[in-house]
Amino acid sequence: MLQLSPLLQPTVCSSLSYLNRLPVSELKIDQSFVRHMASAKNEATIVRSTIGLAHDLGLVVVAEGIEDRPTLDPLAQLGCDLGQGYYMSRPRPAADLTRRLADERRQEQVAIAA
């Protein structure tokens, strides 16, 4: 199944119109809103409203640009579903991800067998 995730960017707010026209399952909040939400009331309002709108539409919310715990915590309190950013992990080569997933799968199989 193909999943589309339009990015809500400050200069491309017309992407909201796609929510009714495309079969999307996620909505990403651009890091420019996330990064300043602790110090700028308008950005915090946009993030909070976007999370509410997305959830009302049955969408999963992904916040970009989470670089520290003080950014992650308010997003979690607002009900943001997923996050991306340096706080979780710096960009890594695809081979690292493949290895990590294989290791986790092996650990799950060992736990099930035990």
Buried (B, 14 or more C-beta within 10 A) or exposed (E): EEEEEBBBBEEEEEBEEEBEEEEBEBBBBBBBBBBBBEEEEEBBEBBBEBBEBBBEEEBBBBBBBBBEEEBBEBBEEBEBBBBBBEBEEEEEEEEEEEEEEEEEEEEEEEEEEE
